[in-house]
Amino acid sequence: MMQWHDSNGESEMIKLTLNGKPASLCAGDTLIDLIRRHQLENRRIAVELNAEVVPRSRYGDVRLQPGDRIEIVHAIGGG
């Protein structure tokens, strides 16, 4: 299970599902916090939260909640 803590190590944690696997994040984290922790902010990705695609412009506004189901998909170019 993935876990992250704030800088002082004392944070309330919430449990959710990330790409089909259990994960724990700090309460109050947004989608952009999650994306930055995975170093994906400069990548071409799509994020689905509870079966709904979230526009990139809303990543900073969407606070994650216990039980959320998040899928992050990387766009792969080719030809």
Helices and strands as residue ranges (DSSP letters): E 2-3, E 13-18, E 21-26, H 31-37, E 45-49, E 52-54, G 56-58, E 69-74
